[in-house]
């Protein structure tokens, strides 16, 4: 069970702070059930979720784990994915990658960055690719920004600079 003040990643909502734990006094809600009250750090949202939720909820990685993951990006293996249409492509992405796992998000983003680069050379970067790209980037970068204590809009440059420095050495 998480504690008040802890930072967590909650489903596709992103990084949230646990601000309260307890029953809710709302109509239609079981007063005997405990809920987390989560404040989203990157939007104005508040989420109420049962403490036994089925939605993936996990602690954030550490700053060291974030830097280690960034450093491993060049060696990450990207799977070859096949899909005939956008519905199938969406299903393949969701089946292949766990969106609550930072390592999977890093592989997915590496795959989509290379696919996007190839799209400038005549291959197609679909609206499904674009949507999944932004979703994965948002989820991974929010976690990195939080644990590395930097603004969200600086994460991509931080990653690029770190990879460039590693390539030079």
C-alpha positions in Angstrom: 0.0 0.0 0.0 1.2 3.5 -0.8 1.5 6.2 1.7 0.4 9.9 1.7 3.0 12.0 0.1 4.4 9.2 -2.2 4.7 9.8 -5.9 3.3 7.1 -8.1 2.6 6.4 -11.8 -1.1 5.7 -12.1 -2.3 4.1 -15.3 -2.2 6.4 -18.2 -2.8 9.4 -15.9 0.9 9.8 -15.4 2.7 10.9 -12.3 0.6 11.6 -9.2 1.0 12.3 -5.6 -1.0 10.4 -3.0 -2.7 13.1 -1.1 -5.2 11.1 1.0 -6.2 7.5 1.8 -9.5 6.6 3.2 -13.2 6.3 2.6 -15.0 8.8 0.4 -18.2 10.6 1.2 -19.8 10.6 -2.2 -23.1 9.3 -3.3 -22.9 5.9 -5.0 -19.5 5.1 -3.4 -19.2 2.3 -0.9 -18.3 4.1 2.4 -16.5 1.0 3.7 -14.0 0.9 0.9 -10.7 2.7 1.0 -9.6 5.0 -1.8 -6.4 6.8 -2.8 -6.8 10.5 -3.6 -4.2 11.2 -6.3 -3.2 14.7 -7.5 -1.7 14.7 -11.0 1.6 16.6 -11.0 1.4 17.5 -14.7 -2.3 18.5 -15.0 -5.0 19.9 -12.8 -6.6 16.4 -12.3 -7.6 14.7 -9.1 -8.1 10.9 -9.3 -10.0 8.8 -6.8 -9.2 5.1 -7.0 -9.8 2.1 -4.8 -6.6 1.0 -3.0 -7.2 -2.4 -4.6 -7.5 -1.0 -8.1 -6.8 -3.1 -11.1 -5.3 -0.1 -12.9 -1.5 -0.4 -12.9 -0.1 1.8 -10.2 3.5 1.7 -9.2 6.3 3.6 -7.5 8.5 5.8 -9.6 11.9 4.6 -10.6 14.9 6.3 -9.0 17.1 9.0 -10.6 19.9 6.4 -10.9 17.5 4.0 -12.6 16.3 6.7 -15.0 19.9 7.6 -15.9 20.8 3.9 -16.3 17.8 3.4 -18.6 18.7 6.5 -20.7 22.3 5.2 -21.0 21.0 1.8 -22.2 18.9 3.3 -25.1 21.5 2.7 -27.8 21.6 -1.0 -26.9 17.8 -1.5 -26.6 16.5 -4.1 -29.1 13.4 -3.0 -31.0 11.0 -5.7 -32.2 9.7 -5.8 -35.7 6.0 -5.2 -35.7 3.5 -6.0 -38.4 0.0 -4.6 -38.8 -2.3 -4.2 -41.8 -4.3 -1.2 -40.4 -4.5 1.3 -37.6 -6.7 -0.9 -35.4 -4.4 -3.8 -35.7 -1.3 -1.6 -35.1 -2.9 -0.2 -31.9 -3.5 -3.7 -30.7 0.0 -4.8 -31.5 1.5 -1.9 -29.6 -0.7 -2.6 -26.5 0.0 -6.3 -26.7 3.8 -5.9 -27.2 4.5 -3.2 -24.7 3.6 -2.7 -21.0 2.8 1.0 -20.8 3.4 1.0 -17.1 7.0 -0.2 -17.4 9.7 2.4 -18.1 11.9 0.0 -20.0 9.1 -1.0 -22.4 8.3 2.7 -22.9 11.9 3.4 -23.8 12.0 0.6 -26.3 8.7 1.8 -27.8 9.9 5.3 -28.1 13.2 4.2 -29.7 11.1 2.2 -32.2 8.8 5.2 -32.9 11.7 7.7 -33.2 13.3 5.5 -35.8 10.0 5.0 -37.6 9.4 8.7 -37.5 12.8 9.4 -39.0 12.1 6.8 -41.7 8.8 8.6 -42.5 10.8 11.6 -43.7 12.3 9.3 -46.3 9.0 8.1 -47.7 7.7 5.7 -45.2 4.5 6.5 -43.4 4.2 7.6 -39.8 0.5 7.0 -39.1 -1.9 8.8 -36.8 -1.8 5.7 -34.6 2.0 5.9 -34.4 1.7 9.6 -33.6 -0.8 9.1 -30.8 1.1 6.2 -29.2 4.3 8.2 -29.6 2.9 11.1 -27.6 1.3 8.9 -25.0 4.5 6.9 -24.4 6.7 10.0 -24.4 4.4 11.8 -22.0 4.4 8.8 -19.6 8.1 8.2 -19.7 9.2 11.9 -19.7 6.9 12.7 -16.7 8.6 10.1 -14.6 12.1 11.2 -15.7 11.2 14.9 -15.1 10.0 14.1 -11.6 12.9 11.9 -10.4 15.6 13.9 -12.2 14.1 17.1 -10.8 13.8 19.0 -14.0 11.1 20.7 -16.0 9.2 18.4 -18.4 10.2 20.4 -21.4 13.9 19.8 -20.7 13.8 16.0 -20.6 14.2 15.3 -24.3 17.2 17.6 -24.5 18.7 16.0 -21.4 18.4 12.6 -23.0 19.9 13.8 -26.2 22.8 15.5 -24.4 23.5 12.4 -22.2 23.5 10.1 -25.2 25.7 12.4 -27.2 28.2 12.7 -24.3 28.3 8.9 -24.0 28.9 8.5 -27.7 31.9 10.9 -27.6 33.6 8.9 -24.7 
